[in-house]
Amino acid sequence: MAGDSSLGKPGRWRARGRTVLAAADAVWAGSPALLAGMTAVSVLSGLVSPATAWLQRDVLDTLAGSGRPSGIDTGGVLWLVIALGAGGIAAAVVPQLQQYVQSQLRRAAGVVVTDRAYQAVASWPGISRFESPAFADKLQLVSQLAQVTASSLISSFLGIIQAGITAVGFAVTLVLMNPVLSVLVVAIQSLAIAADLMNASSQAQLRVENSARARRQNSFASLMSDPVAAKEVRLFGLGTFLRGRMLAELRAANSAERQLGRRLLIIESGLAALSATVIAGGLVWIVAEISAHRLPVGDVSLFVLAALGLQGAMGQIASSGGAIAQSVSLFTAYTEVIHAEPDLPVGTRPVPPLRDGITVDDVWFRYDESHPWALSGLSMFIPAGRRTAIVGLNGAGKTTLVKLLCRLYDPISGSIRWDGIDLRDLDPDSLRARIAAVFQDFISYDLTARENIGLGDLPAIEDFDLIRRAAELSGSAADIARLPDGYDTLLSRIFRQVPKKTATGPLRPGVLLSGGQRQRLALARALMRTDRDLFLVDEPMSSLDPEAEYAMNGVLDGISAGGTTSVLISHRLASVRNADQIVVIGNGVVAECGTHTELMTADQHYARLFRLQATGYRDAGDIRIANGVTVPGAEVDR
């Protein structure tokens, strides 16, 4: 079984038992009444077939006048026919009722399973699991299978109960007619059950293995249909290449399934042929017995129904048992997700307002053992109420530091302290409630402009004045004013705009903002938290034009002037000149630290980077902007 291969047999059975209990709990939480109804219907369905077989046998015997020299008992036949008709009606209606109840139960359990799975995902304090391929495979299985395997697992158990009742009824019938024959039929069907269980385990394992292929296949398929990726796909002619990769994953999965299917065909066909041979031999025997007047004629019908019914019931047990084995293996992914321990230790200390500052003390960090160190002994101090800028080459560890400050990861060694308190000891949710951030890889949600901004402070998402103020501060207000429905415009090209209550006409697509507009919107989302202790901004100018960059620098200056501790990461060194301190990171450590003037005077890493960047602005004649006036022939400011 996936997920417990390292356990011994007792451990595997305990793990499977916990999985079954988790599924039963989800189904029960979905609807106790439906589960009780499903159980009752399953028991009733299990009794119908054996009862019908015996009634049919009695009708035939009565019609043949078996054992009655005086002739047919008309009244007795009438009651038998009525009972047989009722059994036929039950046999026709009960499966439909069973299917209806099962579908209702599946939907009810699906809501519970989905809610619990993603409640668990949302509760993890860190983000390391989202970067784990193994855990991504589990989440893939959860999203695809959890909704059906919870109810199907219980339905399979009920199916075994139903088939078991039917099998016992028919087995008793065959034992009364021919004990040897009944033993042969049961023995062959027992082999079929064992084979089905083994095959189901193989199928479940293959499903788990194919989940990674399915993720890769979906990834290539989404690139071919994603509106953002479409530009490069068309420009570089990647359609055929991506389609080839997608089909390669699909063919690999199909090939593995085909090989397993061929093996299942050989095993199951052989057992079915053997079972049919035994039943055919039994039919020859009973015809001979009836011809010799040792058995009544109705026993032909009873034997055929009992033999085929027993075969079918045992096959149902085998099928349900295989479904259980497969569902348990697949449902294990769900239980591992909902029972996963927090990926970071959860502290309980309340987070005080930041008064002194944040101390980064000899911090070492890498994303996993196969990666190089992103930070290798980083030490620095971020003073409260001041503006700190962090610069450095790509891969220096700047963005990693932002993630650690938000406690999305913990340092492997060293510590980060908030006014002297290790972040590990603080409650993560309380810590993040005191932080506002614009990440380098910011998100544009497929929601309205109003909601895209309001998500920055969920308790205030209905406060339109605050949303509008954040938009004005970020420079987004002018962009939003030009949208078809203003703040109520859907910012998406993959969904349609939901019209206002007073609007008429067909649904229309949403609007896709430019990169710079989306970046300003991300800043507006962060500005919903203007009263926070720490404001983190990672590359806020990457998609902005010069005018928007100038305006954003003014916004950041205003945040710092208001006494908020801010950390700005930028490759555009002109935007960090006014910082109270500039920290240059290189190779995971602090290379130098100081004000712009101090670092230019030191003439080391920062000065070299600043001059290189400034060279791009010097054309035929050296120019600079001083108090809004263009001055030709001036030296570059050092």
Rosetta blueprint (number, residue, H / E / L):
1 M L
2 A L
3 G L
4 D L
5 S L
6 S L
7 L L
8 G L
9 K H
10 P H
11 G H
12 R H
13 W H
14 R H
15 A H
16 R H
17 G H
18 R H
19 T H
20 V H
21 L H
22 A H
23 A H
24 A H
25 D H
26 A H
27 V H
28 W H
29 A H
30 G H
31 S L
32 P H
33 A H
34 L H
35 L H
36 A H
37 G H
38 M H
39 T H
40 A H
41 V H
42 S H
43 V H
44 L H
45 S H
46 G H
47 L H
48 V H
49 S H
50 P H
51 A H
52 T H
53 A H
54 W H
55 L H
56 Q H
57 R H
58 D H
59 V H
60 L H
61 D H
62 T H
63 L H
64 A L
65 G L
66 S L
67 G L
68 R L
69 P L
70 S L
71 G L
72 I L
73 D L
74 T H
75 G H
76 G H
77 V H
78 L H
79 W H
80 L H
81 V H
82 I H
83 A H
84 L H
85 G H
86 A H
87 G H
88 G H
89 I H
90 A H
91 A H
92 A H
93 V H
94 V H
95 P H
96 Q H
97 L H
98 Q H
99 Q H
100 Y H
101 V H
102 Q H
103 S H
104 Q H
105 L H
106 R H
107 R H
108 A H
109 A H
110 G H
111 V H
112 V H
113 V H
114 T H
115 D H
116 R H
117 A H
118 Y H
119 Q H
120 A H
121 V H
122 A H
123 S H
124 W L
125 P L
126 G L
127 I L
128 S H
129 R H
130 F H
131 E H
132 S L
133 P H
134 A H
135 F H
136 A H
137 D H
138 K H
139 L H
140 Q H
141 L H
142 V H
143 S H
144 Q H
145 L H
146 A H
147 Q H
148 V H
149 T H
150 A H
151 S H
152 S H
153 L H
154 I H
155 S H
156 S H
157 F H
158 L H
159 G H
160 I H
161 I H
162 Q H
163 A H
164 G H
165 I H
166 T H
167 A H
168 V H
169 G H
170 F H
171 A H
172 V H
173 T H
174 L H
175 V H
176 L H
177 M H
178 N L
179 P H
180 V H
181 L H
182 S H
183 V H
184 L H
185 V H
186 V H
187 A H
188 I H
189 Q H
190 S H
191 L H
192 A H
193 I H
194 A H
195 A H
196 D H
197 L H
198 M H
199 N H
200 A H
201 S H
202 S H
203 Q H
204 A H
205 Q H
206 L H
207 R H
208 V H
209 E H
210 N H
211 S H
212 A H
213 R H
214 A H
215 R H
216 R H
217 Q H
218 N H
219 S H
220 F H
221 A H
222 S H
223 L H
224 M H
225 S H
226 D L
227 P L
228 V L
229 A L
230 A H
231 K H
232 E H
233 V H
234 R H
235 L H
236 F L
237 G L
238 L L
239 G H
240 T H
241 F H
242 L H
243 R H
244 G H
245 R H
246 M H
247 L H
248 A H
249 E H
250 L H
251 R H
252 A H
253 A H
254 N H
255 S H
256 A H
257 E H
258 R H
259 Q H
260 L H
261 G H
262 R H
263 R H
264 L H
265 L H
266 I H
267 I H
268 E H
269 S H
270 G H
271 L H
272 A H
273 A H
274 L H
275 S H
276 A H
277 T H
278 V H
279 I H
280 A H
281 G H
282 G H
283 L H
284 V H
285 W H
286 I H
287 V H
288 A H
289 E H
290 I H
291 S H
292 A L
293 H L
294 R L
295 L L
296 P L
297 V L
298 G H
299 D H
300 V H
301 S H
302 L H
303 F H
304 V H
305 L H
306 A H
307 A H
308 L H
309 G H
310 L H
311 Q H
312 G H
313 A H
314 M H
315 G H
316 Q H
317 I H
318 A H
319 S H
320 S H
321 G H
322 G H
323 A H
324 I H
325 A H
326 Q H
327 S H
328 V H
329 S H
330 L H
331 F H
332 T H
333 A H
334 Y H
335 T H
336 E H
337 V H
338 I H
339 H L
340 A L
341 E L
342 P L
343 D L
344 L L
345 P L
346 V L
347 G L
348 T L
349 R E
350 P L
351 V L
352 P L
353 P L
354 L L
355 R L
356 D L
357 G E
358 I E
359 T E
360 V E
361 D E
362 D E
363 V E
364 W E
365 F E
366 R L
367 Y L
368 D L
369 E L
370 S L
371 H L
372 P L
373 W L
374 A L
375 L E
376 S E
377 G E
378 L E
379 S E
380 M E
381 F E
382 I E
383 P E
384 A L
385 G L
386 R L
387 R E
388 T E
389 A E
390 I E
391 V E
392 G L
393 L L
394 N L
395 G L
396 A L
397 G L
398 K H
399 T H
400 T H
401 L H
402 V H
403 K H
404 L H
405 L H
406 C L
407 R L
408 L L
409 Y L
410 D L
411 P L
412 I L
413 S E
414 G E
415 S E
416 I E
417 R E
418 W E
419 D L
420 G L
421 I E
422 D E
423 L H
424 R H
425 D H
426 L E
427 D L
428 P H
429 D H
430 S H
431 L H
432 R H
433 A H
434 R L
435 I E
436 A E
437 A E
438 V E
439 F L
440 Q L
441 D L
442 F L
443 I L
444 S L
445 Y L
446 D L
447 L L
448 T E
449 A H
450 R H
451 E H
452 N H
453 I H
454 G H
455 L H
456 G H
457 D H
458 L H
459 P H
460 A H
461 I L
462 E L
463 D L
464 F H
465 D H
466 L H
467 I H
468 R H
469 R H
470 A H
471 A H
472 E H
473 L H
474 S H
475 G L
476 S L
477 A H
478 A H
479 D H
480 I H
481 A H
482 R L
483 L L
484 P L
485 D L
486 G H
487 Y H
488 D H
489 T L
490 L E
491 L L
492 S L
493 R L
494 I L
495 F L
496 R E
497 Q E
498 V L
499 P L
500 K L
501 K L
502 T L
503 A L
504 T L
505 G L
506 P L
507 L L
508 R E
509 P E
510 G L
511 V L
512 L L
513 L L
514 S L
515 G H
516 G H
517 Q H
518 R H
519 Q H
520 R H
521 L H
522 A H
523 L H
524 A H
525 R H
526 A H
527 L H
528 M L
529 R L
530 T L
531 D L
532 R L
533 D L
534 L E
535 F E
536 L E
537 V E
538 D E
539 E L
540 P L
541 M L
542 S L
543 S L
544 L L
545 D L
546 P H
547 E H
548 A H
549 E H
550 Y H
551 A H
552 M H
553 N H
554 G H
555 V H
556 L H
557 D H
558 G H
559 I H
560 S H
561 A H
562 G L
563 G L
564 T L
565 T E
566 S E
567 V E
568 L E
569 I E
570 S L
571 H L
572 R L
573 L H
574 A H
575 S H
576 V H
577 R L
578 N L
579 A L
580 D L
581 Q E
582 I E
583 V E
584 V E
585 I E
586 G E
587 N L
588 G L
589 V E
590 V E
591 A E
592 E E
593 C E
594 G E
595 T L
596 H H
597 T H
598 E H
599 L H
600 M H
601 T H
602 A H
603 D L
604 Q L
605 H H
606 Y H
607 A H
608 R H
609 L H
610 F H
611 R H
612 L H
613 Q H
614 A H
615 T H
616 G L
617 Y L
618 R L
619 D L
620 A L
621 G L
622 D L
623 I E
624 R E
625 I E
626 A E
627 N L
628 G L
629 V E
630 T E
631 V E
632 P E
633 G L
634 A L
635 E L
636 V L
637 D L
638 R L
